[in-house]
Amino acid sequence: MTKQDEQIREEVRRYYGNLAEQQPASCCEPSDCGYGPSYPSELMTEIPKEVAGFSLGCGDPISAADLQPGEVVLDLGSGGGLDCFMAAKLVGAEGRVIGVDMTDAMLDHAAEVAAKLGFENVEFRRGLIEEIPAEDQSVDVVISNCVINLSPDKPAVLREAFRVLRPGGRFVVSDIVIRGEMRPQFRELADSWAACVAGAPTVDEYLGTLNSAGFADAELKSVNDAPLSEIELGIPFSAMIVARKPS
Ligand SMILES: C[S@@+](CC[C@H](N)C(=O)[O-])C[C@H]1O[C@@H](n2cnc3c(N)ncnc32)[C@H](O)[C@@H]1O
């Protein structure tokens, strides 16, 4: 990890520490990420409005993951925990959800909500997604929502996701990506990396890095189903990325 990578990580931690205290409804302007999550209402039952309203994601990995009762789910960069709570309802008492985040204020907030809502099958672990605090082959599904683009070392994140998944396990992630080279105005925005913009990888980088990590059947599509060839070059957009660890 270079000095510059460390600075990026610290900047991201500072940015999300502040957001955890303010609890806004999104991490950035819609024009930055192109999409805020919109979850089907059935996922939101029994989740109080103030919890449901604190999402910093850019898609809905929960619906895409087709979670089954009894599964173990790991959420990379769990933030306030909304995806973890929805996943916990779907995997039920026999299943388990682990949220990993590096920002203390986010972890404290998520743990507080879990206790208040009485979720016993969710835990939040402090750690880096580049060094996931979980055993090898211990997880059925890795989810993540608008986080991997923030990492200065994306190959490490995807290698770690591969390591913790069981053979046949699923990788189901919403994230910000671009086609072609990023336009300078996005890189130059204040807080551009931390607002999920400047660190966005290209579609080809994402798919190539998943393949290099060992994943099979990697696919990436825009969350609003626009054909990739129609998405303007150089502008960040929200995508759903899925892949599978070979059995
Ligand atoms: C854009 S927010 C998304 C939060 C959550 N997934 C959601 O949908 O609301 C990014 C989160 O990822 C965490 N994060 C960013 N980089 C990380 C890293 N390298 N390791 C662990 N957590 C990280 C931040 O602390 C923050 O909580």
The ligand as a Gaussian input file, in Angstrom:
#p B3LYP/6-31G(d) Opt

LIG

0 1
 C      -20.922000       4.504000       0.263000
 S      -20.914000       3.825000       1.900000
 C      -21.991000       2.429000       1.651000
 C      -22.551000       1.877000       2.938000
 C      -23.560000       0.757000       2.790000
 N      -23.053000      -0.320000       1.979000
 C      -24.872000       1.266000       2.227000
 O      -25.312000       0.775000       1.176000
 O      -25.452000       2.162000       2.829000
 C      -19.305000       3.096000       2.024000
 C      -18.997000       2.362000       3.314000
 O      -17.851000       1.552000       3.096000
 C      -16.931000       1.709000       4.154000
 N      -15.590000       1.473000       3.588000
 C      -15.012000       2.157000       2.585000
 N      -13.802000       1.658000       2.267000
 C      -13.613000       0.607000       3.115000
 C      -12.539000      -0.319000       3.292000
 N      -11.439000      -0.265000       2.555000
 N      -12.677000      -1.273000       4.245000
 C      -13.798000      -1.320000       5.012000
 N      -14.838000      -0.463000       4.902000
 C      -14.748000       0.493000       3.952000
 C      -17.169000       3.108000       4.661000
 O      -16.742000       3.245000       5.994000
 C      -18.673000       3.268000       4.488000
 O      -19.372000       2.838000       5.628000

